[in-house]
Amino acid sequence: MIDRRAILGAGLWIAMAAAPSALAQTPGPGPNRRLGPQQGGRDALPLVVIDPGHGGADPGAIGPQGTQEKRVVLAVALELRRRLEAEGRCRVALTRSADVFVPLRQRVEFARRRQAALLLSLHADALPPGQAASIRGASVYTLSTTASDPLAAALAQRENLADRAGGLALPSVSPEVQRILLSLMRAETRQGSERIARHTLAALRGEVPLLANPHRRAGFLVLKAPDVPSALIELGFLSHPGDEALLRRPAWRAKLAERLAQAVHGYLGRRIQA
């Protein structure tokens, strides 16, 4: 989880070491600054953003029985929200709660504007007919500039519409110090992303069929927020008859939501206990 105050403090220390006048130029964190802490009652709970992929005119993957990815992932997202909110240990927001299209950039900014503690993007993949019969199972993807394997590279290429370099609100210090701050924040974000991937696979393993080597990495646009730990979860392959049959069942989707809720609570556990 990103400790923005710690990173800001490190940035100010670096700034003072680089140029003593930098501190005088840097405004205090303040309640409305992007790196400032959330305070007060329920607002102090960590925010988890759930991103059901695709939607509206974009159905996503479509299985042999006509199952649409956009509908499957929305159903899981709504059930996951219900379970997380029932526990009361975090706040939950969805990038979409109906059958509408939301551009990838807006999904990322939705989480960043709200200073989310975590972004989970839900999907269900499909492969061309020649490969569909042999590949199935859930998997978790985290961000990497280099794909871990050809399947991950192909999936990221299908999901991404464009690339971007989103702006991050940083203190008014020199460009060199801002680069150091951004590097620190990205490093902590990567650590958080890897941790939610581990919690997710631990929750799914033994309960849900998994893809071989289920933790994979690729350059997904929706995972590129520099300050929000993120993971993209493939719930299965709609191109595989077994996975499609499972994903069509409400009871199976509820089971997936239960496992994902367990992963989220495990990830947030250290903050909750603090």
C-alpha positions in Angstrom: 0.0 0.0 0.0 1.3 3.4 -0.9 2.5 5.6 2.0 2.3 8.9 0.3 3.4 10.8 3.4 6.5 8.8 3.7 7.4 9.3 0.0 6.7 13.0 0.3 8.9 13.2 3.4 11.7 11.4 1.5 11.2 13.8 -1.3 11.6 16.8 0.9 14.7 15.3 2.5 16.2 14.8 -1.0 15.1 18.3 -2.0 16.8 19.9 1.1 20.0 17.9 0.4 20.0 18.9 -3.3 19.0 22.6 -2.7 18.2 24.1 0.8 15.8 26.6 -0.8 13.6 23.8 -2.1 11.8 23.4 1.3 10.6 27.0 1.2 9.2 26.4 -2.3 7.3 23.2 -1.4 3.7 23.7 0.0 2.6 21.6 2.9 0.6 18.5 2.3 -2.7 20.0 3.3 -6.1 18.1 3.3 -6.8 18.7 -0.4 -3.3 17.8 -1.8 -3.0 14.6 -3.8 -0.4 13.1 -1.5 -2.2 14.1 1.7 -3.9 11.5 4.0 -7.6 10.8 4.1 -9.1 11.6 7.4 -12.3 11.2 9.4 -14.6 8.3 10.0 -15.4 6.0 7.1 -13.3 8.1 4.8 -10.3 6.8 6.7 -10.9 3.3 5.4 -8.9 2.2 2.4 -10.6 2.5 -1.0 -10.6 -0.5 -3.3 -11.5 0.2 -6.9 -13.0 -2.7 -8.9 -12.8 -2.3 -12.7 -15.1 -4.6 -14.7 -13.5 -4.7 -18.1 -15.1 -3.7 -21.4 -18.9 -2.7 -21.4 -21.4 -1.0 -23.7 -20.5 -1.4 -27.3 -17.4 -3.4 -26.4 -18.5 -6.9 -25.3 -14.9 -8.1 -24.8 -14.4 -11.8 -25.3 -17.3 -14.0 -26.5 -17.5 -17.7 -25.7 -18.8 -20.4 -28.1 -22.1 -20.3 -26.2 -22.4 -16.6 -26.6 -21.2 -15.6 -23.1 -20.0 -12.1 -23.1 -17.0 -11.0 -21.1 -18.5 -7.7 -20.2 -21.5 -9.3 -18.5 -19.5 -12.0 -16.6 -17.0 -9.6 -15.1 -19.7 -7.0 -14.1 -21.6 -9.8 -12.3 -18.5 -10.8 -10.4 -17.6 -7.1 -9.6 -21.0 -6.4 -8.2 -20.9 -9.5 -6.0 -17.3 -8.7 -4.9 -18.4 -5.1 -3.9 -21.3 -6.6 -1.9 -19.0 -8.9 0.0 -16.4 -6.3 0.7 -18.9 -3.7 1.8 -20.6 -6.3 4.1 -17.3 -6.8 5.9 -16.9 -3.0 6.5 -13.1 -3.1 6.3 -12.8 -0.9 3.2 -14.7 1.4 0.9 -15.5 0.1 -2.6 -16.0 2.0 -5.9 -16.6 0.5 -9.4 -15.4 2.1 -12.6 -18.7 1.0 -14.1 -21.8 -0.5 -12.4 -23.9 -0.9 -15.6 -23.4 -2.0 -19.2 -21.6 1.1 -20.3 -18.2 1.7 -22.0 -15.5 3.4 -20.1 -12.2 4.3 -21.8 -9.1 2.8 -20.3 -7.6 6.2 -19.4 -10.7 7.1 -17.4 -10.6 3.8 -15.5 -7.0 4.6 -14.4 -7.8 8.2 -13.5 -10.9 7.1 -11.6 -8.7 5.2 -9.2 -6.0 7.9 -9.0 -8.3 10.8 -8.4 -9.8 8.9 -5.4 -6.3 7.9 -4.0 -7.3 4.3 -4.1 -5.4 1.8 -2.1 -5.9 -0.9 -4.7 -7.2 -1.3 -8.3 -8.4 -4.7 -9.5 -9.4 -5.0 -13.1 -11.5 -8.0 -13.9 -11.5 -9.8 -17.3 -12.2 -13.2 -18.9 -10.0 -14.0 -21.9 -10.6 -15.9 -25.1 -8.1 -17.4 -27.6 -8.4 -18.1 -31.4 -10.2 -21.4 -32.2 -6.9 -23.3 -32.8 -5.7 -22.7 -29.2 -9.0 -22.6 -27.4 -9.4 -26.3 -26.5 -6.2 -26.7 -24.5 -5.8 -23.5 -22.5 -8.0 -22.6 -19.5 -7.8 -21.3 -15.9 -7.7 -18.0 -14.0 -4.5 -15.9 -13.9 -3.2 -12.6 -12.5 -1.2 -10.0 -14.4 0.9 -7.2 -13.0 2.7 -4.5 -14.9 6.0 -4.9 -16.7 7.5 -3.2 -19.6 8.5 -6.6 -20.9 5.9 -9.3 -21.2 6.7 -12.5 -19.3 5.6 -14.7 -22.2 3.9 -14.5 -25.6 0.4 -15.1 -24.2 0.8 -12.2 -21.8 2.1 -10.0 -24.6 -0.8 -10.9 -26.9 -3.3 -10.3 -24.1 -1.9 -6.9 -23.3 -2.0 -6.0 -26.9 -5.6 -6.9 -27.2 -6.6 -5.0 -24.0 -4.7 -1.8 -24.6 -6.1 0.9 -26.8 -3.4 3.5 -26.3 -0.5 4.3 -24.1 -0.1 7.3 -21.8 2.2 9.0 -19.3 -0.2 10.2 -16.7 0.8 13.3 -14.6 1.4 12.9 -10.9 0.9 15.8 -8.5 4.4 16.2 -6.9 5.9 18.9 -4.8 7.2 22.0 -6.4 10.9 20.9 -6.6 13.4 20.5 -9.3 12.8 18.0 -12.2 15.6 15.9 -10.8 14.0 15.6 -7.4 10.6 14.9 -9.0 12.1 12.0 -11.0 13.5 10.6 -7.7 10.0 10.9 -6.1 8.3 9.3 -9.0 10.8 6.5 -9.0 10.2 5.9 -5.2 6.5 5.9 -5.7 6.6 3.5 -8.7 8.8 1.1 -6.8 6.4 1.0 -3.8 3.5 0.6 -6.2 5.2 -2.3 -7.9 5.7 -4.0 -4.5 2.0 -3.5 -3.7 1.0 -5.0 -7.1 3.2 -8.0 -6.6 1.7 -8.5 -3.1 -1.9 -8.4 -4.3 -1.0 -10.9 -7.0 0.4 -13.3 -4.4 -2.7 -12.9 -2.2 -5.0 -13.5 -5.1 -3.3 -16.6 -6.3 -3.2 -18.0 -2.7 -6.9 -17.4 -2.4 -7.7 -19.0 -5.8 -5.3 -22.0 -5.6 -7.1 -25.2 -4.8 -10.5 -23.7 -5.3 -10.4 -22.4 -8.9 -8.6 -23.9 -12.0 -5.5 -21.8 -12.7 -3.6 -21.2 -15.9 -0.1 -22.7 -16.0 2.3 -20.1 -14.5 -0.7 -18.1 -13.3 1.2 -14.9 -12.3 2.2 -13.2 -15.5 3.4 -9.7 -16.4 2.8 -7.4 -19.3 2.3 -3.7 -20.2 -1.4 -3.3 -19.6 -2.5 0.3 -19.8 -5.0 -0.1 -16.9 -2.1 -1.1 -14.6 0.0 1.9 -15.3 -1.0 4.2 -12.5 2.3 5.1 -10.8 0.6 5.6 -7.4 -2.0 2.8 -7.2 -1.1 -0.8 -6.7 -3.0 -2.7 -9.5 -3.6 -6.2 -10.8 -5.5 -7.5 -13.8 -7.4 -10.7 -13.0 -8.4 -13.1 -15.8 -11.3 -15.2 -14.3 -10.9 -17.9 -17.0 -11.0 -18.4 -20.7 -14.4 -18.0 -22.3 -13.0 -19.8 -25.3 -12.6 -23.0 -23.2 -15.9 -24.9 -22.9 -15.2 -25.8 -19.2 -14.4 -22.3 -18.2 -17.3 -20.8 -20.1 -19.7 -23.3 -18.5 -18.4 -22.3 -15.0 -18.5 -18.6 -15.7 -22.1 -18.8 -16.8 -23.1 -20.1 -13.3 -24.1 -17.5 -10.7 -22.8 -19.9 -7.9 -19.4 -20.0 -9.6 -19.2 -16.3 -10.0 -20.1 -15.9 -6.3 -17.3 -18.3 -5.4 -14.9 -16.2 -7.4 -16.1 -13.0 -5.6 -15.6 -14.8 -2.3 -12.0 -15.8 -3.1 -11.2 -12.3 -4.4 -12.7 -10.7 -1.3 -10.4 -12.9 0.8 -7.4 -11.8 -1.3 -8.3 -8.1 -0.8 -8.7 -8.5 3.0 -5.3 -10.3 3.1 -3.7 -7.5 1.2 -5.2 -4.8 3.4 -4.6 -6.7 6.6 -1.4 -4.9 7.7 -3.1 -1.5 7.4 -6.2 -2.7 9.2 -4.2 -4.1 12.1 -2.0 -1.0 12.4 
